[in-house]
Amino acid sequence: MILAQTLSTDGQMMADSLSLMEPGKPSIGLLDLLIKGGYMMIPLYILFVIAVFIFVERLITLRKAAKSPKHLMDQIKILVQSGKVDQAKFLCQGESTPVASMIAKGLERIGSPLKNIEVSIENVGKIEIYKLEKNLGILATVAGAAPMIGFLGTVTGMIQAFIAVAQEEGMVSPKLLSTGIYEAMITTAAGLVVGIIAYLGYNYLVSQVSKLVHSMEYTSVEFIDLLQDK
């Protein structure tokens, strides 16, 4: 008798498991999960859009800034050594890059003491670096704020779930409790995803800015050496 009851129970459990795996059962899609995350998902959506916009905009800007041709400095050397400073200035004006702007400022100061030329180039370099780093601070803020907003959404969601449980009379449905919990956890997952994307994008852009700054410093030193040899 006991064996028969055990087999009957096992058979029922297997049947229930198979019924849950039936293809006809509805499944929750990604869009449904994002919608069920609650109102705290709205700032996360906004932060995600801001992070993507800043990353794409900065990436395009940095790639344009890095397109200064390698032969530019060689042409500047030939023109300066030939005394064709005006042509060298015109050549730099045709290149809208940080390196070209620094060289153009140095060419404008030719005839002044070498120290003054060097200071002028450094000042232009600082301005160009500020332009390159524009909005990177916002991207870093998004990387830190998104997970915190996600955790806040989870806490508020859990509070609402337990309030709903407390208002229930009699036996509390496990479905009611589990639904409230998983909806609250959605904001944590979304916040972490947005934060990770923003953090990786920020670090990549910072590395690209560092490469450009190194190139600018190398070019300025090369230009000062050219004037000293002149």
C-alpha positions in Angstrom: 0.0 0.0 0.0 2.8 2.4 0.9 4.7 1.5 -2.2 1.6 2.2 -4.3 1.0 5.6 -2.7 4.6 6.5 -3.3 4.5 5.6 -6.9 1.2 7.4 -7.3 2.7 10.5 -5.7 5.9 10.4 -7.9 3.7 9.9 -11.0 1.7 13.0 -10.1 4.8 15.1 -9.5 6.3 14.0 -12.8 3.0 14.9 -14.5 3.0 18.3 -12.9 6.6 18.9 -14.0 5.8 17.9 -17.6 2.8 20.1 -17.6 5.0 23.1 -16.7 7.3 22.3 -19.6 4.6 22.2 -22.1 5.1 24.6 -25.0 1.7 26.0 -24.7 2.5 27.6 -21.3 3.1 31.4 -21.5 6.6 32.7 -20.8 7.7 36.1 -19.6 9.7 38.0 -22.2 12.4 40.6 -21.6 10.1 43.5 -22.5 7.5 42.2 -20.0 10.1 42.1 -17.3 11.3 45.6 -18.0 7.7 46.9 -17.9 7.1 45.1 -14.6 10.1 46.7 -13.0 8.0 49.6 -11.8 8.4 53.4 -12.0 12.0 53.2 -10.8 12.9 51.8 -14.2 12.2 55.2 -15.8 15.3 56.9 -14.4 17.3 53.8 -15.4 16.0 54.1 -19.0 17.0 57.8 -19.0 20.5 57.0 -17.7 21.0 54.3 -20.3 20.1 56.6 -23.1 22.4 59.3 -21.7 25.3 56.8 -21.4 24.9 55.5 -24.9 24.6 59.0 -26.3 27.7 60.3 -24.5 29.8 57.2 -25.5 28.9 57.5 -29.2 29.4 61.2 -29.3 32.7 61.1 -27.5 33.9 58.2 -29.6 33.2 60.0 -32.8 34.9 63.2 -31.5 38.0 61.3 -30.3 38.4 59.5 -33.6 38.2 62.8 -35.5 40.8 64.3 -33.1 43.2 61.4 -33.7 43.1 61.7 -37.5 45.9 64.2 -37.6 48.1 62.9 -40.4 51.6 61.7 -39.5 53.1 63.7 -42.3 51.7 67.0 -41.0 54.7 67.6 -38.7 57.1 66.7 -41.6 55.5 69.3 -43.8 55.6 71.9 -41.0 59.3 71.2 -40.6 60.0 71.8 -44.3 58.0 75.0 -44.4 59.4 76.5 -41.2 63.0 75.7 -42.2 62.3 77.3 -45.6 60.9 80.4 -43.9 57.4 79.8 -45.2 55.7 80.3 -41.9 52.4 81.7 -43.4 52.0 78.5 -45.5 52.6 76.4 -42.4 49.9 78.4 -40.6 47.5 77.8 -43.5 48.3 74.1 -43.4 47.4 73.9 -39.7 44.2 75.8 -40.2 43.1 73.1 -42.6 43.3 70.5 -39.9 40.7 70.7 -37.1 42.6 68.6 -34.6 44.2 69.4 -31.2 47.7 68.8 -32.5 47.1 71.2 -35.4 45.7 73.9 -33.1 48.8 73.6 -30.8 51.2 73.9 -33.7 49.2 76.9 -35.2 49.5 78.7 -31.9 53.2 78.1 -31.8 53.6 79.4 -35.3 51.8 82.5 -34.4 54.3 83.1 -31.6 57.4 82.7 -33.7 59.8 85.6 -33.0 58.9 85.6 -29.3 61.1 84.0 -26.6 61.1 80.3 -26.7 59.7 80.1 -23.2 56.6 82.2 -24.2 56.0 79.9 -27.3 56.1 76.9 -25.1 53.7 78.4 -22.6 51.3 79.3 -25.4 51.3 75.8 -26.7 50.7 74.3 -23.3 47.7 76.7 -22.7 46.2 75.6 -26.0 46.8 72.0 -25.1 45.0 72.4 -21.8 42.0 73.8 -23.6 42.0 71.0 -26.1 42.3 68.4 -23.4 39.2 69.9 -21.7 37.3 69.6 -24.9 38.3 65.9 -25.3 37.2 65.1 -21.7 33.9 66.9 -22.1 30.9 64.9 -20.5 33.2 62.1 -19.3 32.3 63.1 -15.8 28.6 62.6 -16.5 29.3 59.1 -17.9 31.2 58.3 -14.6 28.3 59.6 -12.6 25.9 57.3 -14.6 28.2 54.3 -13.9 27.9 55.0 -10.1 24.3 56.2 -9.9 22.6 53.5 -12.0 23.3 50.5 -9.6 22.3 52.7 -6.6 19.0 53.6 -8.2 18.5 49.9 -9.0 19.0 49.0 -5.4 16.6 51.7 -4.3 14.0 50.4 -6.6 14.4 46.9 -5.2 14.0 48.2 -1.6 10.9 50.1 -2.4 9.5 47.2 -4.4 10.1 44.8 -1.5 8.4 47.2 0.9 5.3 47.3 -1.4 5.4 43.5 -1.7 5.4 43.0 2.1 2.7 45.6 2.5 0.5 43.7 0.1 1.2 40.5 2.0 0.4 42.2 5.3 -3.0 43.3 3.9 -3.9 39.8 2.9 -6.3 37.9 5.2 -5.8 34.3 5.9 -3.3 32.2 4.0 -0.8 34.2 1.9 -0.4 33.0 -1.7 3.2 32.1 -2.5 2.5 33.5 -6.0 1.7 36.9 -4.5 4.9 37.1 -2.5 7.2 35.7 -5.3 5.7 38.0 -7.9 6.4 41.1 -5.7 9.9 40.0 -5.0 10.9 39.2 -8.6 9.4 42.5 -9.9 11.4 44.3 -7.2 14.7 42.5 -8.2 14.3 43.6 -11.8 15.4 47.1 -11.0 18.6 45.8 -9.4 19.5 43.8 -12.5 18.7 46.7 -14.8 20.7 49.2 -12.6 23.8 46.9 -12.7 23.5 46.4 -16.5 23.4 50.2 -17.1 26.2 50.8 -14.5 28.5 48.2 -16.1 27.9 49.5 -19.6 28.6 53.1 -18.5 31.7 52.0 -16.5 33.2 50.1 -19.4 32.5 52.9 -21.8 34.0 55.5 -19.4 37.3 53.6 -19.0 37.6 53.0 -22.8 37.1 56.7 -23.5 39.6 57.7 -20.8 42.2 55.4 -22.3 41.7 57.0 -25.8 42.0 60.5 -24.3 45.3 59.4 -22.6 46.6 58.3 -26.0 45.7 61.6 -27.6 47.3 63.6 -24.8 50.5 61.6 -25.2 50.5 62.4 -28.9 49.9 66.1 -28.2 52.8 66.2 -25.8 55.1 64.4 -28.2 54.2 66.8 -31.0 54.7 69.9 -28.8 58.2 68.7 -27.8 59.0 68.0 -31.4 57.9 71.5 -32.4 59.9 73.2 -29.7 63.0 71.2 -30.8 62.4 72.4 -34.4 62.4 76.0 -33.2 65.6 75.5 -31.2 67.3 74.1 -34.3 66.1 76.9 -36.5 
